[in-house]
Amino acid sequence: MMKEGQVRIPSGCAIAAVISRTGSRMSGEAIASAMKPMHDRSNGLGGGFSAYGIYPEYRDFYALHLFFDTRDTRKSCEAFLKEYFEIVHSERIPTRKIPAIKDEPMIWRFFVAPLGSMLASLQLDEKEFVARAVMKINTSLDGAYVFSSGKNMGTFKAVGFPEDVAVFYKLDEYLGYSWTAHGRYPTNTPGWWGGAHPFALLDYSVVHNGEISSYDANRRFIEMFGYKCTLQTDTEVITYLLDYLVRVQGLTLEEAANVIAAPFWSTIEREPDEEKRRRYAYLRTVFPSLLVTGPFSIVLGFEGGIMALNDRLKLRSMVVGEKGDRVFIASEEAAIRTMEPDAEKIWAPAGGEPVIVRVKEGAY
């Protein structure tokens, strides 16, 4: 068997997603099965899932998922959290012992609410407060890593093939209105639990197939605004820049897509709609360092929806299908057919064309 470093498959990695427009919740079984026909796109060094709507009983609290190296690290982290948050519940994340998943760290979740006194003293809104706390833990607390931090959602990831990761985390016992999945074939960084996809911050989660050449430029820009890229992987950067563009800068998802997969200047000049032409030019001029270059296909999960996006040259495969109230996205049609054999309207989005699907307002 080839080991990492002996072979390089730049088109590797598999992504998949499913969402219900009506907010009906489904178990993790379907999304796990979708990864099986794409098994060879992974190499067992990373697999993971994000699920939305899975914690209705704690929907008003931030669900922090953490890896810990030791019990002492967990205690230190819990002491840190108590200084800034009310912890309403904490527990080990339930797992199954299976031979395919080895060397697991301690895996915990904390449902928390920011302390009002801390918000007032720091004069921050809730989301910025939580984002800063996540960065603080991940950069200064050795042996602790927050890998999920949104409300009523959770990321589950490990070193392993995604179909085994799903069994390990008992995802068949969770119900969510939206699921994303990833099978990793690391090309430039080692496979480890924190390095598996999805990468998440607050309610944003990103799965990514590809390899971006703009990593350094993107990282240098985003770290000027308080983000800390500790994992040396391009997907982490994509997650932070989307959070910055949408949450911090207030751009729409469509506008954010036109920053990271910006139209060519020649395309902008030919745009007949003057307002669109001005807006495209404005975005390219103001956020040049957030243009993502190189091959990529991503799925962004967020509260109430998902967005799928290819690079402008469409150098990575991605297909979309529909059936009833559900929309399916995957690297290969076979994965969609596994989730829904009768899927309809199968199509491949054009490069740079965002596919945005939202749950009906109030449904989740």
C-alpha positions as CSV (number, residue, x, y, z in Angstrom):
1,M,0.0,0.0,0.0
2,M,1.3,3.5,-0.9
3,K,1.9,5.8,2.1
4,E,1.4,9.5,2.2
5,G,4.4,11.1,0.5
6,Q,5.0,8.2,-1.9
7,V,2.2,9.1,-4.2
8,R,0.4,12.4,-4.9
9,I,-3.1,12.5,-6.3
10,P,-4.0,16.2,-6.7
11,S,-7.5,15.4,-7.8
12,G,-8.2,13.4,-4.7
13,C,-10.7,14.1,-1.9
14,A,-14.4,13.6,-2.1
15,I,-17.2,16.0,-1.0
16,A,-20.9,15.4,-0.6
17,A,-23.9,17.2,0.9
18,V,-27.6,17.0,1.2
19,I,-30.2,19.5,2.5
20,S,-33.9,19.5,2.9
21,R,-35.6,22.7,1.7
22,T,-38.5,22.1,4.1
23,G,-36.2,21.5,7.1
24,S,-37.2,17.9,7.5
25,R,-34.5,16.1,9.5
26,M,-32.7,13.0,8.2
27,S,-30.2,10.7,9.9
28,G,-26.5,10.6,8.9
29,E,-26.9,7.2,7.2
30,A,-27.5,8.5,3.7
31,I,-24.6,11.0,3.7
32,A,-22.3,8.2,5.0
33,S,-23.4,5.8,2.3
34,A,-22.7,8.5,-0.3
35,M,-19.0,8.4,0.5
36,K,-18.7,4.7,-0.2
37,P,-18.6,4.9,-4.0
38,M,-16.0,7.6,-3.7
39,H,-13.8,5.6,-1.4
40,D,-10.7,5.7,-3.6
41,R,-10.7,9.5,-3.5
42,S,-9.6,9.2,0.1
43,N,-6.6,7.4,1.6
44,G,-7.8,6.9,5.2
45,L,-6.0,10.0,6.6
46,G,-9.1,12.1,7.1
47,G,-12.9,11.9,7.0
48,G,-15.6,14.0,8.5
49,F,-19.1,15.4,8.5
50,S,-21.0,18.5,9.6
51,A,-24.7,18.3,10.5
52,Y,-27.2,21.1,11.1
53,G,-30.3,20.9,13.3
54,I,-28.9,18.1,15.5
55,Y,-29.1,19.8,18.9
56,P,-32.7,21.2,19.1
57,E,-32.8,20.8,22.9
58,Y,-29.7,23.1,23.1
59,R,-30.5,25.2,20.1
60,D,-29.8,28.5,21.9
61,F,-26.3,27.5,23.0
62,Y,-23.0,27.3,21.2
63,A,-22.0,23.6,20.8
64,L,-18.2,23.5,21.2
65,H,-16.6,20.2,20.1
66,L,-13.1,19.7,21.3
67,F,-10.2,17.3,21.0
68,F,-8.0,16.9,24.1
69,D,-4.7,15.1,24.5
70,T,-5.0,14.5,28.2
71,R,-7.4,14.8,31.1
72,D,-5.3,17.7,32.6
73,T,-5.7,19.6,29.3
74,R,-9.5,19.1,29.5
75,K,-9.6,20.5,33.0
76,S,-7.5,23.5,32.0
77,C,-9.7,24.2,29.1
78,E,-12.9,23.8,31.2
79,A,-11.5,26.3,33.7
80,F,-10.8,28.7,30.8
81,L,-14.3,28.3,29.4
82,K,-15.9,29.0,32.9
83,E,-14.2,32.4,32.9
84,Y,-16.0,33.4,29.7
85,F,-19.1,31.2,29.4
86,E,-21.9,29.6,31.3
87,I,-21.5,25.9,30.7
88,V,-25.0,24.4,30.6
89,H,-24.0,20.9,29.8
90,S,-20.8,19.0,28.9
91,E,-20.1,15.4,28.1
92,R,-17.9,13.0,26.1
93,I,-19.1,12.8,22.5
94,P,-20.5,9.2,22.2
95,T,-18.4,6.9,19.9
96,R,-18.2,3.3,18.9
97,K,-14.9,1.4,19.2
98,I,-14.1,0.1,15.8
99,P,-10.8,-1.3,14.5
100,A,-10.7,1.2,11.6
101,I,-10.4,4.2,13.9
102,K,-7.3,4.3,16.1
103,D,-5.4,6.6,18.5
104,E,-8.4,8.7,19.2
105,P,-8.0,11.7,21.5
106,M,-10.5,12.6,24.2
107,I,-13.5,14.0,22.4
108,W,-15.9,16.3,24.3
109,R,-18.7,18.7,23.7
110,F,-19.7,21.8,25.8
111,F,-23.0,23.7,25.3
112,V,-22.2,27.2,26.4
113,A,-23.5,30.8,26.5
114,P,-21.3,33.8,26.7
115,L,-21.4,35.6,30.0
116,G,-23.2,38.9,29.7
117,S,-20.7,40.6,31.9
118,M,-17.8,39.6,29.6
119,L,-19.7,40.7,26.5
120,A,-20.4,44.1,28.1
121,S,-16.8,44.6,29.3
122,L,-15.3,43.6,25.9
123,Q,-18.1,45.4,24.0
124,L,-18.3,42.5,21.5
125,D,-21.3,40.8,19.9
126,E,-21.8,37.1,20.7
127,K,-20.4,35.7,17.5
128,E,-17.2,37.7,17.6
129,F,-16.8,36.8,21.3
130,V,-17.1,33.1,20.5
131,A,-14.8,33.3,17.5
132,R,-12.1,35.0,19.6
133,A,-12.4,32.4,22.3
134,V,-12.0,29.6,19.8
135,M,-8.8,31.3,18.4
136,K,-7.5,31.7,21.9
137,I,-7.9,28.0,22.8
138,N,-6.5,26.8,19.5
139,T,-3.4,29.0,19.6
140,S,-2.5,29.1,23.3
141,L,-3.8,25.9,25.0
142,D,-1.5,23.0,24.0
143,G,-3.3,19.8,23.5
144,A,-6.7,21.3,23.1
145,Y,-8.4,22.0,19.7
146,V,-11.9,23.4,19.1
147,F,-13.1,21.8,15.8
148,S,-16.8,23.0,15.9
149,S,-18.4,26.0,17.5
150,G,-21.8,26.8,16.1
151,K,-25.4,26.7,17.4
152,N,-27.6,23.6,16.8
153,M,-24.9,22.1,14.6
154,G,-21.8,20.0,14.9
155,T,-18.7,18.8,13.1
156,F,-17.5,15.2,13.5
157,K,-14.1,14.2,12.1
158,A,-11.2,11.8,12.5
159,V,-8.3,10.1,10.9
160,G,-10.0,7.4,8.8
161,F,-12.2,6.8,5.8
162,P,-15.4,8.8,6.0
163,E,-17.7,5.8,6.1
164,D,-15.8,4.5,9.1
165,V,-15.8,7.9,10.8
166,A,-19.6,7.9,10.5
167,V,-19.8,4.6,12.3
168,F,-17.3,5.7,14.9
169,Y,-19.4,8.8,15.8
170,K,-22.8,7.0,15.6
171,L,-24.1,9.5,13.0
172,D,-27.0,7.2,12.3
173,E,-28.4,8.3,15.7
174,Y,-28.3,12.0,14.8
175,L,-31.1,13.9,12.9
176,G,-30.2,17.0,10.9
177,Y,-31.8,19.0,8.1
178,S,-28.5,19.5,6.3
179,W,-25.3,17.3,6.1
180,T,-21.9,17.8,4.5
181,A,-19.2,15.2,4.2
182,H,-15.6,14.8,3.2
183,G,-13.0,12.1,2.4
184,R,-9.5,13.5,2.5
185,Y,-6.4,12.7,0.5
186,P,-3.8,15.0,2.1
187,T,-1.4,16.5,-0.5
188,N,0.7,19.0,1.5
189,T,0.0,18.4,5.2
190,P,-0.1,15.3,7.4
191,G,-3.2,13.5,8.2
192,W,-4.3,14.1,11.8
193,W,-7.6,14.4,13.7
194,G,-7.7,18.2,13.6
195,G,-6.6,18.3,10.0
196,A,-9.6,16.3,8.7
197,H,-12.4,18.2,7.0
198,P,-14.8,19.9,7.6
199,F,-13.2,23.0,9.0
200,A,-15.6,25.0,11.0
201,L,-16.0,28.4,12.8
202,L,-19.3,29.4,14.4
203,D,-22.0,28.0,12.1
204,Y,-19.8,28.0,9.0
205,S,-18.3,24.7,7.9
206,V,-16.3,24.0,4.7
207,V,-15.4,20.8,2.9
208,H,-13.0,21.2,0.0
209,N,-11.6,19.2,-2.8
210,G,-8.5,20.8,-4.5
211,E,-5.3,22.6,-3.7
212,I,-5.2,26.4,-3.7
213,S,-2.0,28.2,-4.8
214,S,-3.0,31.5,-3.1
215,Y,-2.7,30.1,0.5
216,D,0.1,32.4,1.6
217,A,-1.6,35.6,0.3
218,N,-5.0,34.6,1.7
219,R,-3.4,33.7,5.1
220,R,-1.4,36.9,5.4
221,F,-4.5,39.0,4.7
222,I,-6.9,37.2,7.0
223,E,-4.5,37.1,9.9
224,M,-4.5,40.9,10.0
225,F,-8.1,40.6,11.3
226,G,-7.5,38.3,14.3
227,Y,-7.8,35.0,12.6
228,K,-5.0,32.5,13.4
229,C,-4.2,29.8,10.8
230,T,-2.6,27.1,12.9
231,L,-3.1,24.1,10.7
232,Q,-1.1,25.0,7.6
233,T,-4.0,23.9,5.3
234,D,-5.8,25.8,2.7
235,T,-9.3,24.8,3.8
236,E,-8.9,26.5,7.1
237,V,-8.1,29.7,5.3
238,I,-11.2,29.4,3.1
239,T,-13.4,28.9,6.2
240,Y,-12.0,32.1,7.8
241,L,-12.2,34.2,4.7
242,L,-15.8,33.3,4.2
243,D,-16.6,34.1,7.8
244,Y,-14.8,37.5,7.3
245,L,-16.6,38.3,4.1
246,V,-20.1,37.3,5.2
247,R,-20.2,37.8,9.0
248,V,-17.7,40.7,9.4
249,Q,-18.0,42.6,6.1
250,G,-21.7,41.9,5.6
251,L,-21.4,40.6,2.0
252,T,-24.1,38.3,0.6
253,L,-23.1,34.7,-0.2
254,E,-23.3,35.6,-3.9
255,E,-20.9,38.5,-3.3
256,A,-18.5,36.4,-1.3
257,A,-18.5,33.8,-4.1
258,N,-17.6,36.6,-6.5
259,V,-14.6,37.5,-4.3
260,I,-13.1,34.1,-3.9
261,A,-14.0,32.9,-7.4
262,A,-13.9,36.3,-9.0
263,P,-14.9,36.9,-12.6
264,F,-12.0,37.6,-15.0
265,W,-11.5,41.3,-15.7
266,S,-12.3,40.5,-19.3
267,T,-15.6,39.0,-18.2
268,I,-16.4,42.0,-16.1
269,E,-15.7,44.4,-18.9
270,R,-18.2,42.5,-21.1
271,E,-20.9,42.5,-18.5
272,P,-23.9,44.3,-20.1
273,D,-25.5,45.2,-16.8
274,E,-23.8,48.4,-15.6
275,E,-24.7,47.8,-11.9
276,K,-23.3,44.3,-11.9
277,R,-20.2,45.4,-13.8
278,R,-19.6,48.1,-11.1
279,R,-20.2,45.6,-8.3
280,Y,-17.9,43.0,-9.7
281,A,-15.1,45.6,-10.2
282,Y,-15.6,46.9,-6.7
283,L,-15.3,43.4,-5.2
284,R,-12.2,42.6,-7.2
285,T,-10.6,45.9,-6.3
286,V,-11.4,45.9,-2.5
287,F,-10.6,42.3,-1.8
288,P,-7.8,41.3,-4.2
289,S,-6.0,39.2,-1.5
290,L,-9.0,37.0,-0.9
291,L,-9.1,35.8,-4.5
292,V,-8.6,32.0,-4.2
293,T,-6.5,30.6,-7.1
294,G,-5.9,27.1,-8.0
295,P,-8.4,24.2,-8.4
296,F,-11.2,23.8,-5.9
297,S,-14.7,22.7,-5.3
298,I,-16.2,23.5,-1.9
299,V,-19.4,23.2,0.0
300,L,-20.1,25.8,2.7
301,G,-22.6,24.8,5.3
302,F,-24.3,27.5,7.4
303,E,-27.3,27.9,9.6
304,G,-30.3,27.4,7.3
305,G,-28.5,26.5,4.1
306,I,-25.5,25.4,2.0
307,M,-23.5,26.9,-0.9
308,A,-21.5,24.9,-3.4
309,L,-18.8,26.6,-5.5
310,N,-16.2,25.7,-8.1
311,D,-13.1,27.6,-9.1
312,R,-13.6,29.8,-12.3
313,L,-11.9,27.3,-14.5
314,K,-13.8,24.4,-13.0
315,L,-10.8,22.2,-12.4
316,R,-12.5,20.0,-9.9
317,S,-15.7,18.0,-10.4
318,M,-19.0,18.7,-8.7
319,V,-22.5,17.7,-9.6
320,V,-25.9,18.7,-8.2
321,G,-29.2,16.8,-8.2
322,E,-32.7,17.2,-6.7
323,K,-35.6,15.0,-5.6
324,G,-38.6,16.4,-3.8
325,D,-37.6,18.9,-1.2
326,R,-34.0,17.6,-1.1
327,V,-30.9,18.9,-3.0
328,F,-27.8,16.7,-3.3
329,I,-24.2,17.8,-4.1
330,A,-21.2,15.5,-4.6
331,S,-17.9,15.1,-6.4
332,E,-19.5,12.3,-8.5
333,E,-23.0,11.5,-9.6
334,A,-22.6,7.9,-8.2
335,A,-22.6,9.5,-4.7
336,I,-25.9,11.3,-5.4
337,R,-27.5,8.1,-6.8
338,T,-26.5,6.3,-3.6
339,M,-28.4,8.8,-1.5
340,E,-31.3,9.0,-3.9
341,P,-31.5,6.6,-6.9
342,D,-34.2,8.6,-8.5
343,A,-32.5,12.0,-8.2
344,E,-33.6,14.4,-11.0
345,K,-32.2,17.5,-12.7
346,I,-28.6,16.3,-12.4
347,W,-26.3,19.1,-13.6
348,A,-22.7,20.4,-13.1
349,P,-22.6,24.0,-12.1
350,A,-20.4,26.3,-14.2
351,G,-17.1,27.5,-12.8
352,G,-17.6,30.4,-10.3
353,E,-21.3,29.9,-10.3
354,P,-22.5,29.5,-6.7
355,V,-25.3,27.0,-6.0
356,I,-27.1,28.3,-2.9
357,V,-29.9,26.4,-1.2
358,R,-31.8,27.7,1.8
359,V,-34.2,26.0,4.1
360,K,-37.7,27.6,4.1
361,E,-37.7,30.4,6.6
362,G,-38.8,29.1,10.0
363,A,-38.6,25.5,9.0
364,Y,-35.6,24.7,11.2
